[in-house]
Amino acid sequence: MHPAAAGPTGTRRSLLAMSNRTAVISGASSGIGAATARRLAEAGYRVVLTARRKDRIDALAAELTGEGHSAEAHALDVTDRAAVDAFAAGLDRCDVLVNNAGGALGTDPVATADPADWRRMYEVNVIGVLHLTQALLPALTRSPSGEGTVVVVSSTAGHGTYEGGGGYVAAKHGSHVLAETLRLELCGDPVRVIEIAPGMVKTDEFALTRFRGDAARAAKVYEGVAEPLTAEDVADTIAWTVTRPPHVNVDLLVVRPRAQASNTKVHRER
């Protein structure tokens, strides 16, 4: 044991460092982000919730605080660099960053897709990850617990193409490459870079947003699939990777429901 960690004083400092471990979660207003906030709070992290919808994250922070956890909410648009920098400047520490904010828009083929949709998806799924990671990397590098961790929630879409998914696939491939490159560039620094690539996850909003509020089309995505993944399944996966010993880096973890063999092969019950 290192001398600084020995004895009552060292023990108290160690416990204090653990109890103050801070996880920042983007896109925490619903779905995977909200589930991850709950799971990391249960694991003992102080969770800092960020999203554009302040009412949602305020309610979640109140819920977690009422359960005895440490939680706070900050309204934030990850595509706004000035806002991201101001948020980072006001944060006292960051041990874990979960880049979860993202989403898909439309299923138009490449020939007729709206470039504005592609631009929006790239801004949120790639540039948003870049903004938060750059802004919080200094804090992650000097994490008092020595476990600075960047998590990028990408998608199996970033690892395999499918018709009608060009814009989303391109954006999620971008977030995958960002994580892969960052891991190379940080080799030797006390920061892990983890990519979680979920397959079919049934949440309240993902498909509904993609189909611009068309509930019937959104429901059809999961039609006949007995057990798609839930937000809680992905949150458990994220928490597992984050809570490994600091020297253990889970580079890439692809998680799908059993019914999904690939992006284009899904078992549907009749």
Contacts in CASP RR format, 6 or more apart in sequence:
PFRMAT RR
TARGET T0000
AUTHOR 0000-0000-0000
METHOD contacts of the structure
MODEL  1
MHPAAAGPTGTRRSLLAMSNRTAVISGASSGIGAATARRLAEAGYRVVLT
ARRKDRIDALAAELTGEGHSAEAHALDVTDRAAVDAFAAGLDRCDVLVNN
AGGALGTDPVATADPADWRRMYEVNVIGVLHLTQALLPALTRSPSGEGTV
VVVSSTAGHGTYEGGGGYVAAKHGSHVLAETLRLELCGDPVRVIEIAPGM
VKTDEFALTRFRGDAARAAKVYEGVAEPLTAEDVADTIAWTVTRPPHVNV
DLLVVRPRAQASNTKVHRER
4 10 0 8 1.000
4 13 0 8 1.000
5 11 0 8 1.000
5 13 0 8 1.000
5 14 0 8 1.000
17 144 0 8 1.000
17 145 0 8 1.000
18 145 0 8 1.000
19 44 0 8 1.000
20 46 0 8 1.000
20 93 0 8 1.000
20 144 0 8 1.000
21 44 0 8 1.000
21 45 0 8 1.000
21 46 0 8 1.000
21 95 0 8 1.000
21 96 0 8 1.000
21 145 0 8 1.000
21 147 0 8 1.000
22 45 0 8 1.000
22 46 0 8 1.000
22 47 0 8 1.000
22 48 0 8 1.000
22 91 0 8 1.000
22 92 0 8 1.000
22 93 0 8 1.000
22 94 0 8 1.000
22 95 0 8 1.000
22 96 0 8 1.000
23 37 0 8 1.000
23 40 0 8 1.000
23 45 0 8 1.000
23 46 0 8 1.000
23 47 0 8 1.000
23 48 0 8 1.000
23 94 0 8 1.000
23 95 0 8 1.000
23 96 0 8 1.000
23 97 0 8 1.000
23 98 0 8 1.000
23 242 0 8 1.000
24 48 0 8 1.000
24 50 0 8 1.000
24 91 0 8 1.000
24 94 0 8 1.000
24 96 0 8 1.000
24 97 0 8 1.000
24 98 0 8 1.000
24 132 0 8 1.000
24 136 0 8 1.000
25 33 0 8 1.000
25 36 0 8 1.000
25 37 0 8 1.000
25 40 0 8 1.000
25 47 0 8 1.000
25 48 0 8 1.000
25 49 0 8 1.000
25 50 0 8 1.000
25 98 0 8 1.000
25 100 0 8 1.000
26 33 0 8 1.000
26 50 0 8 1.000
26 51 0 8 1.000
26 76 0 8 1.000
26 78 0 8 1.000
26 98 0 8 1.000
26 99 0 8 1.000
26 100 0 8 1.000
26 101 0 8 1.000
26 128 0 8 1.000
26 132 0 8 1.000
27 33 0 8 1.000
27 50 0 8 1.000
27 51 0 8 1.000
27 78 0 8 1.000
27 100 0 8 1.000
27 101 0 8 1.000
27 102 0 8 1.000
28 34 0 8 1.000
28 36 0 8 1.000
28 37 0 8 1.000
28 47 0 8 1.000
28 49 0 8 1.000
28 50 0 8 1.000
28 51 0 8 1.000
28 57 0 8 1.000
28 60 0 8 1.000
28 73 0 8 1.000
28 100 0 8 1.000
29 49 0 8 1.000
29 51 0 8 1.000
29 52 0 8 1.000
29 53 0 8 1.000
29 56 0 8 1.000
29 57 0 8 1.000
29 60 0 8 1.000
30 51 0 8 1.000
30 56 0 8 1.000
30 203 0 8 1.000
30 204 0 8 1.000
30 205 0 8 1.000
31 203 0 8 1.000
31 204 0 8 1.000
31 205 0 8 1.000
31 206 0 8 1.000
31 231 0 8 1.000
32 100 0 8 1.000
32 153 0 8 1.000
32 198 0 8 1.000
32 201 0 8 1.000
32 203 0 8 1.000
32 231 0 8 1.000
32 234 0 8 1.000
32 235 0 8 1.000
32 238 0 8 1.000
33 98 0 8 1.000
33 100 0 8 1.000
33 231 0 8 1.000
33 235 0 8 1.000
34 56 0 8 1.000
34 60 0 8 1.000
34 231 0 8 1.000
35 230 0 8 1.000
35 231 0 8 1.000
35 232 0 8 1.000
35 234 0 8 1.000
35 235 0 8 1.000
36 98 0 8 1.000
36 100 0 8 1.000
36 234 0 8 1.000
36 235 0 8 1.000
36 238 0 8 1.000
36 239 0 8 1.000
37 47 0 8 1.000
37 49 0 8 1.000
37 60 0 8 1.000
37 64 0 8 1.000
37 71 0 8 1.000
38 60 0 8 1.000
38 64 0 8 1.000
38 235 0 8 1.000
39 232 0 8 1.000
39 235 0 8 1.000
39 236 0 8 1.000
39 238 0 8 1.000
39 239 0 8 1.000
40 47 0 8 1.000
40 96 0 8 1.000
40 98 0 8 1.000
40 238 0 8 1.000
40 239 0 8 1.000
40 242 0 8 1.000
41 47 0 8 1.000
41 64 0 8 1.000
41 67 0 8 1.000
41 69 0 8 1.000
41 70 0 8 1.000
41 71 0 8 1.000
42 69 0 8 1.000
43 239 0 8 1.000
43 242 0 8 1.000
43 243 0 8 1.000
44 69 0 8 1.000
44 70 0 8 1.000
45 70 0 8 1.000
45 95 0 8 1.000
45 96 0 8 1.000
46 70 0 8 1.000
46 71 0 8 1.000
46 72 0 8 1.000
47 64 0 8 1.000
47 69 0 8 1.000
47 70 0 8 1.000
47 71 0 8 1.000
47 72 0 8 1.000
48 71 0 8 1.000
48 72 0 8 1.000
48 73 0 8 1.000
48 74 0 8 1.000
48 91 0 8 1.000
48 94 0 8 1.000
49 57 0 8 1.000
49 60 0 8 1.000
49 61 0 8 1.000
49 71 0 8 1.000
49 72 0 8 1.000
49 73 0 8 1.000
49 74 0 8 1.000
50 57 0 8 1.000
50 73 0 8 1.000
50 74 0 8 1.000
50 75 0 8 1.000
50 76 0 8 1.000
50 78 0 8 1.000
50 87 0 8 1.000
50 101 0 8 1.000
51 57 0 8 1.000
51 75 0 8 1.000
51 76 0 8 1.000
51 101 0 8 1.000
52 75 0 8 1.000
52 76 0 8 1.000
52 77 0 8 1.000
53 75 0 8 1.000
54 73 0 8 1.000
54 75 0 8 1.000
57 73 0 8 1.000
57 74 0 8 1.000
57 75 0 8 1.000
58 73 0 8 1.000
60 71 0 8 1.000
60 73 0 8 1.000
61 71 0 8 1.000
61 72 0 8 1.000
61 73 0 8 1.000
64 70 0 8 1.000
64 71 0 8 1.000
65 71 0 8 1.000
74 87 0 8 1.000
76 83 0 8 1.000
76 84 0 8 1.000
76 87 0 8 1.000
77 83 0 8 1.000
78 84 0 8 1.000
78 101 0 8 1.000
78 124 0 8 1.000
78 127 0 8 1.000
78 128 0 8 1.000
78 129 0 8 1.000
78 131 0 8 1.000
78 132 0 8 1.000
79 123 0 8 1.000
79 124 0 8 1.000
79 127 0 8 1.000
79 128 0 8 1.000
79 131 0 8 1.000
80 131 0 8 1.000
81 131 0 8 1.000
84 128 0 8 1.000
84 131 0 8 1.000
84 132 0 8 1.000
84 135 0 8 1.000
85 135 0 8 1.000
87 135 0 8 1.000
88 94 0 8 1.000
88 132 0 8 1.000
88 135 0 8 1.000
88 136 0 8 1.000
88 139 0 8 1.000
91 136 0 8 1.000
91 139 0 8 1.000
93 139 0 8 1.000
93 143 0 8 1.000
93 144 0 8 1.000
94 136 0 8 1.000
94 139 0 8 1.000
94 140 0 8 1.000
94 143 0 8 1.000
94 148 0 8 1.000
95 140 0 8 1.000
95 143 0 8 1.000
95 144 0 8 1.000
95 145 0 8 1.000
95 146 0 8 1.000
95 147 0 8 1.000
95 148 0 8 1.000
95 149 0 8 1.000
96 140 0 8 1.000
96 147 0 8 1.000
96 148 0 8 1.000
96 149 0 8 1.000
96 151 0 8 1.000
96 242 0 8 1.000
97 132 0 8 1.000
97 133 0 8 1.000
97 136 0 8 1.000
97 140 0 8 1.000
97 149 0 8 1.000
97 150 0 8 1.000
97 151 0 8 1.000
98 151 0 8 1.000
98 153 0 8 1.000
98 238 0 8 1.000
98 242 0 8 1.000
99 128 0 8 1.000
99 129 0 8 1.000
99 132 0 8 1.000
99 133 0 8 1.000
99 150 0 8 1.000
99 151 0 8 1.000
99 152 0 8 1.000
99 153 0 8 1.000
99 175 0 8 1.000
100 151 0 8 1.000
100 153 0 8 1.000
101 124 0 8 1.000
101 128 0 8 1.000
101 129 0 8 1.000
102 121 0 8 1.000
102 124 0 8 1.000
102 125 0 8 1.000
103 121 0 8 1.000
103 124 0 8 1.000
103 125 0 8 1.000
103 168 0 8 1.000
103 206 0 8 1.000
103 209 0 8 1.000
103 210 0 8 1.000
104 121 0 8 1.000
104 157 0 8 1.000
104 165 0 8 1.000
104 168 0 8 1.000
104 206 0 8 1.000
104 209 0 8 1.000
104 210 0 8 1.000
105 117 0 8 1.000
105 120 0 8 1.000
105 121 0 8 1.000
105 168 0 8 1.000
105 209 0 8 1.000
105 210 0 8 1.000
105 212 0 8 1.000
106 113 0 8 1.000
106 117 0 8 1.000
106 164 0 8 1.000
106 165 0 8 1.000
106 168 0 8 1.000
106 210 0 8 1.000
106 211 0 8 1.000
106 212 0 8 1.000
107 164 0 8 1.000
107 165 0 8 1.000
107 210 0 8 1.000
107 211 0 8 1.000
108 114 0 8 1.000
108 117 0 8 1.000
108 164 0 8 1.000
109 163 0 8 1.000
109 164 0 8 1.000
110 164 0 8 1.000
110 166 0 8 1.000
113 166 0 8 1.000
113 167 0 8 1.000
117 167 0 8 1.000
118 166 0 8 1.000
118 167 0 8 1.000
118 170 0 8 1.000
118 171 0 8 1.000
121 167 0 8 1.000
121 168 0 8 1.000
121 170 0 8 1.000
121 171 0 8 1.000
122 167 0 8 1.000
122 170 0 8 1.000
122 171 0 8 1.000
124 171 0 8 1.000
125 168 0 8 1.000
125 171 0 8 1.000
125 172 0 8 1.000
125 174 0 8 1.000
125 175 0 8 1.000
126 171 0 8 1.000
126 174 0 8 1.000
126 175 0 8 1.000
126 178 0 8 1.000
129 152 0 8 1.000
129 175 0 8 1.000
129 178 0 8 1.000
130 178 0 8 1.000
133 150 0 8 1.000
133 178 0 8 1.000
133 182 0 8 1.000
137 150 0 8 1.000
137 191 0 8 1.000
140 148 0 8 1.000
140 149 0 8 1.000
140 150 0 8 1.000
140 191 0 8 1.000
141 148 0 8 1.000
141 189 0 8 1.000
141 190 0 8 1.000
141 191 0 8 1.000
143 190 0 8 1.000
143 191 0 8 1.000
145 246 0 8 1.000
146 190 0 8 1.000
146 246 0 8 1.000
147 190 0 8 1.000
147 192 0 8 1.000
147 246 0 8 1.000
148 190 0 8 1.000
148 191 0 8 1.000
148 192 0 8 1.000
148 246 0 8 1.000
149 191 0 8 1.000
149 192 0 8 1.000
149 193 0 8 1.000
149 194 0 8 1.000
149 242 0 8 1.000
150 179 0 8 1.000
150 182 0 8 1.000
150 191 0 8 1.000
150 192 0 8 1.000
150 193 0 8 1.000
150 194 0 8 1.000
151 194 0 8 1.000
151 195 0 8 1.000
151 196 0 8 1.000
151 238 0 8 1.000
151 241 0 8 1.000
151 242 0 8 1.000
152 175 0 8 1.000
152 176 0 8 1.000
152 178 0 8 1.000
152 179 0 8 1.000
152 193 0 8 1.000
152 194 0 8 1.000
152 195 0 8 1.000
152 196 0 8 1.000
153 196 0 8 1.000
153 198 0 8 1.000
153 234 0 8 1.000
153 238 0 8 1.000
154 172 0 8 1.000
154 175 0 8 1.000
154 176 0 8 1.000
154 179 0 8 1.000
154 195 0 8 1.000
154 196 0 8 1.000
154 197 0 8 1.000
155 168 0 8 1.000
155 172 0 8 1.000
155 197 0 8 1.000
155 198 0 8 1.000
155 199 0 8 1.000
156 197 0 8 1.000
156 198 0 8 1.000
156 199 0 8 1.000
156 254 0 8 1.000
156 256 0 8 1.000
156 262 0 8 1.000
156 263 0 8 1.000
157 165 0 8 1.000
157 168 0 8 1.000
157 169 0 8 1.000
157 172 0 8 1.000
157 173 0 8 1.000
157 199 0 8 1.000
157 263 0 8 1.000
158 169 0 8 1.000
158 172 0 8 1.000
158 173 0 8 1.000
158 174 0 8 1.000
158 175 0 8 1.000
158 176 0 8 1.000
158 197 0 8 1.000
159 173 0 8 1.000
159 176 0 8 1.000
159 197 0 8 1.000
159 254 0 8 1.000
160 169 0 8 1.000
160 262 0 8 1.000
160 263 0 8 1.000
161 169 0 8 1.000
161 263 0 8 1.000
162 169 0 8 1.000
162 263 0 8 1.000
162 264 0 8 1.000
168 210 0 8 1.000
175 195 0 8 1.000
176 195 0 8 1.000
176 197 0 8 1.000
179 193 0 8 1.000
179 194 0 8 1.000
179 195 0 8 1.000
179 252 0 8 1.000
180 195 0 8 1.000
182 193 0 8 1.000
183 193 0 8 1.000
183 249 0 8 1.000
183 251 0 8 1.000
186 193 0 8 1.000
190 246 0 8 1.000
192 246 0 8 1.000
192 249 0 8 1.000
193 249 0 8 1.000
193 251 0 8 1.000
194 241 0 8 1.000
194 242 0 8 1.000
194 249 0 8 1.000
194 250 0 8 1.000
194 251 0 8 1.000
194 252 0 8 1.000
194 253 0 8 1.000
195 251 0 8 1.000
195 252 0 8 1.000
195 253 0 8 1.000
196 234 0 8 1.000
196 237 0 8 1.000
196 238 0 8 1.000
196 241 0 8 1.000
196 253 0 8 1.000
196 255 0 8 1.000
197 252 0 8 1.000
197 253 0 8 1.000
197 254 0 8 1.000
197 255 0 8 1.000
198 229 0 8 1.000
198 234 0 8 1.000
198 237 0 8 1.000
198 255 0 8 1.000
198 256 0 8 1.000
199 229 0 8 1.000
199 254 0 8 1.000
199 255 0 8 1.000
199 256 0 8 1.000
199 257 0 8 1.000
199 260 0 8 1.000
199 263 0 8 1.000
200 221 0 8 1.000
200 222 0 8 1.000
200 225 0 8 1.000
200 228 0 8 1.000
200 229 0 8 1.000
200 256 0 8 1.000
200 257 0 8 1.000
200 259 0 8 1.000
200 260 0 8 1.000
200 266 0 8 1.000
201 228 0 8 1.000
201 229 0 8 1.000
201 230 0 8 1.000
201 231 0 8 1.000
201 233 0 8 1.000
201 234 0 8 1.000
202 222 0 8 1.000
202 225 0 8 1.000
202 228 0 8 1.000
202 229 0 8 1.000
202 230 0 8 1.000
203 230 0 8 1.000
203 231 0 8 1.000
207 217 0 8 1.000
207 218 0 8 1.000
207 219 0 8 1.000
207 221 0 8 1.000
207 222 0 8 1.000
208 214 0 8 1.000
208 215 0 8 1.000
208 218 0 8 1.000
210 218 0 8 1.000
211 217 0 8 1.000
211 218 0 8 1.000
222 228 0 8 1.000
223 268 0 8 1.000
224 268 0 8 1.000
224 269 0 8 1.000
224 270 0 8 1.000
225 257 0 8 1.000
225 259 0 8 1.000
225 260 0 8 1.000
225 266 0 8 1.000
225 267 0 8 1.000
225 268 0 8 1.000
225 269 0 8 1.000
226 259 0 8 1.000
226 269 0 8 1.000
227 257 0 8 1.000
227 258 0 8 1.000
227 259 0 8 1.000
228 257 0 8 1.000
228 259 0 8 1.000
228 260 0 8 1.000
229 255 0 8 1.000
229 256 0 8 1.000
229 257 0 8 1.000
233 255 0 8 1.000
234 255 0 8 1.000
237 253 0 8 1.000
237 255 0 8 1.000
241 250 0 8 1.000
241 253 0 8 1.000
244 250 0 8 1.000
259 266 0 8 1.000
259 267 0 8 1.000
259 268 0 8 1.000
260 266 0 8 1.000
260 267 0 8 1.000
261 267 0 8 1.000
END
